[in-house]
């Protein structure tokens, strides 16, 4: 009877559900442990404030994930157009009147509810869905430049270009995910290389213009981060050095939950460097290796069930959403262990966040929606790969 209840309400891949719940548990424990200094500074020592805040976002996120997984995946093909139509003006609005923090306008303040909304979170999910839709619908003439490649390339360049001025790492993450989808979708490799070259030229032109202007904005921050990463000077790499101390202090089994010391010294231990805190408290084995395993397991399960997918859109949608999340997770972890310069990418579903947590949950719900339909179609006999 217990299994019947699970089968009735929780459709799709059970392993992905398990991964989600473990990551959610890690998020609550790690955020609670790493926000003590933040609570002391801004909430008069109320150490539970950020725990309850994160719990609210996770509960809302799980509800959105549940609702998203109950919707048939082909609905997201239609929603992608609406999402893109909404996202592009919002990105423009964010650049013009967005809330500025650390020389970056990434958020829109929502009137009346005293909160902010990161528009790039909506834009990247809408774009991934749109690219998956276009690739699946253009399969009959997928090698054609004018009818297949251009209608996909232009929205990708527009969205990534609008995200770029305030958030280089997210722009590159979304761009690379779209390139991977185009490769899987059988776009001509020559055209993909053209798009990569155009993207690199646009980025280079933007950087040159900003470096030669009176206000370098985020470009100055990117330049400083690269210089600090390459210099190896401890004075320039305070964040990386504190993260290394946290990781080294954790050893194999960690200091156990709540016993982190580096949370008091490491900037943003609850977001950008939460992976270092997890290793410090849970150790290399039960923290570091387990976290990497969970994200790779998520991607493996997606690859496993799309092998049985009879629809091109379902395949591309699930791969796009999962690749974006897992690649973002690997970037966050690479920054924490000083393999990459600081990027500001959160650890999906684990780092403290608002809109990032909600849209990550929706992306996971979409993956589960595809999994649910693939299981259903497989039971009914399935079919060959076709366009959506």
Secondary structure by P-SEA (a helix, b strand, c coil): caaaaaaacccccaaaaaaaaaaaaaaaaaaaaaaaaaaaaccccccaaaaaaaaaaaaaaaaaaaaaaaccaaaaaaaaaaaaaaaaaaaaaaaaccccccccccccccccccccccaaaaaaaaaaaaaaaaaaaacccccccccccaaaaaaaaaaaaaaccccaaaaaaaaaaaaaaaaaacccaaaaaaaaaaaaaaaaaaaaaaaaccccaaaaaaaaaaaaaaaccccccaaaaaaaaaaaaacccccccccccccccccccccccaaaaaaaaccccccaaaaaaaaaaaaaaaaaaaaacccaaaaaaaaaaaaaaaaaaaaaaaaaaccccccccccccccccaaaaaaaaaaaaaaaaaaaaaaaaaaacccccccc
